[in-house]
Amino acid sequence: MTTAHATHATPPPRTARRTVPRRLPLAAALAGGTVLLVAGPAAAHVSVQPGTAEKGGYTTVAFKVPNEKDNASTVKLEVTLDPKHPLPSVSTQPVPGWDVKVDKAKLDKPIKTADGMVNEAVTKITWSGGKIEPGSFQQFPVSMGPLPKDADQIVFKALQTYSDNDVVRWIDASTPGGEEPEHPAPALKLTAPAADKGGGDAKNDRSDTNATASSKSAAGGSDTTARVLGIVGIVVGVLGVAFAVLTGRRRSRT
């Protein structure tokens, strides 16, 4: 009886062990999909390209606007310039299919430029009338300057309006070394002028110039010495020939 019970014992259910491995890939896939959905929109935002420019100079940048929706188009872009760092000269490049409006305001403190005093500056630029379809992007070029010398960046606040009346506000400030905010404001990083960066190179150039001049002087001195020695050699040779001739004549007479 004992043997019969051991032979017909019910084995442990296998479904429980098979269910766990099948659920793990599904959970991993869902987690990966969630990461992609979260990371996707964060990577696509209104930005300034190129993202760097020299302090005190003029530059041309483009506000790059991607369309993040699948069921609506971008129909308007509003860019507000940094009031703390007004720019004396701002001009826009025509974008086919889009209308542009430039707003200006008087400055509390006039800015002195090479062309004279500037009493007003551009505060806002608005593009409208066009469409950025889903899966597409558009660039809006702007020439500006002179850029401030006392700042490390210029921050622009941008509002992106969709055809379904949804407005995305790209106005959040980014913290250096911190996490990127959900809607970061476009920023133009300002770097030192090339002349300042190349100060060491300029010194090296001057050293090379001095070394070259010294080499030329040394070469000139060597050439002069060689010429003098050559002339002395010729004179000695002539004297030697003359001495030999005179000696020969004396011997013939004797």
Secondary structure, DSSP 8 states (H G I E B T S, - for coil): -HHHHHHT-----SHHHHHHHHHHHHHHHHHHHHHHHHHHHHH---EEES-EEETTS-EEEEEEEE---SS--EEEEEEE--TTS--SEEEE---TT-EEEEEEEEEEEEEEETTEEEEEEEEEEEEEEEEE-TT-EEEEEEEEE---SS-SEEE-EEEEEETTS-EEEE-B---TTS---SSB--EEEEE--HHHHTHHHHHHHHHHHHHHHHHHHHHHHHHHHHHHHHHHHHHHHHHHHHHHHHHHHHHHH-
